[in-house]
Amino acid sequence: MRCTALTMLVALVCSAAYAAERHAELIVKQILENVAKIKAADPTAVPMAFWDFDGTIIKGDVSEGLVENGKTVFKGLVQRTIEEGYSSVYRSTDGWKLYSEKDYPRLNEIGRWIAWPYNAQIYAGTRVADLDAFCVHEYERVYRKWYFTSSIAMLHALEKAGVENYIVSASPELFVANAAATLPLPRERLRGIRVRISAGYVTTDVIHPVPMGEGKIEVVRELVLSRPHGMAVAAFGNSYSTDGAFLRYVAKQPSLPGGAKGTAVMVNGGKVVPGYTEHFICVDQDDVLGSLDGGGGNMVR
């Protein structure tokens, strides 16, 4: 791909239509320059980009919600589904209070490897189709308005240029997969913490690898191997503790053809953690899609 053609493509897709900040165009340009090197050396290569979801594509957390200055901007899907009666564990009128004030904090003290999968296990016995329908509705009604415009611009640009995008999240896949209705991605490319589904109903059986911390590396490897000639060319995250490992893994790959390098982007990650400085592009972004269509703002949903 010629440089002029590449520049035109990036500028076209990372356009004012998405209100993307300046860094979006520059990051996409860097990734596609590396893709061009890979393709020149191996025309069969399938370039793949991996995204965290919470805090990276969506501002806030789809499971936990978003709180700013002590005020709830939007409720997360854990609260919304409990309140609407979709959890088989927390069905009483005090279900959310029991979960949020007692059970989940206690599990989190034990460790996130128990607490985070629990967010999927509390739907054991729930019909998946019912939960899916509710989540799709909530994404369209609330969550899509809180997608970062720059993340969406980059995701669209990469897809248009032939890079396959995947989401690897520590939120339940029961939640994350339903974001596909609002993104240019097929549902099978959205991976979260999985539990086994039996005859259309949720179970408590957690499926490994679990996409948390180092576990995200395992999931990335699994997804790359699932595609003939798949190659990880980029990774996006927002937290050094939960995303740092898989971002660095993609950035430090020694085996990309044509002398290409993986690109790792840390979004709103705050102070750089020692050992990561040389590997990441660190950016700040705040604009969300809701600011374009009149949605967003200080709302409680």
Sequence and secondary structure as in RCSB ss.txt:
>XXXX:A:sequence
MRCTALTMLVALVCSAAYAAERHAELIVKQILENVAKIKAADPTAVPMAFWDFDGTIIKGDVSEGLVENGKTVFK
GLVQRTIEEGYSSVYRSTDGWKLYSEKDYPRLNEIGRWIAWPYNAQIYAGTRVADLDAFCVHEYERVYRKWYFTS
SIAMLHALEKAGVENYIVSASPELFVANAAATLPLPRERLRGIRVRISAGYVTTDVIHPVPMGEGKIEVVRELVL
SRPHGMAVAAFGNSYSTDGAFLRYVAKQPSLPGGAKGTAVMVNGGKVVPGYTEHFICVDQDDVLGSLDGGGGNMV
R
>XXXX:A:secstr
  HHHHHHHHHHHSSGGGT  HHHHHHHHHHHHHHHHHHHH TT EEEEEE  BTTTBSSBTTTEEEETTEEEEE
 HHHHHHHTT  SS  STTHHHHIIIIIHHHHHHH HHHHHHHHHHTTTT BHHHHHHHHHHHHHHTGGGGBBHH
HHHHHHHHHHTT EEEEEEEEEHHHHGGGGGGSSS GGGEEEEEEEEETTEEEEEEESS  STTHHHHHHHHHHH
TSTTEEEEEEEES TTTTHHHHHHHHT S  GGG   EEEEES  S  TT TTTEEEE    BTHHHHT  SS  
 
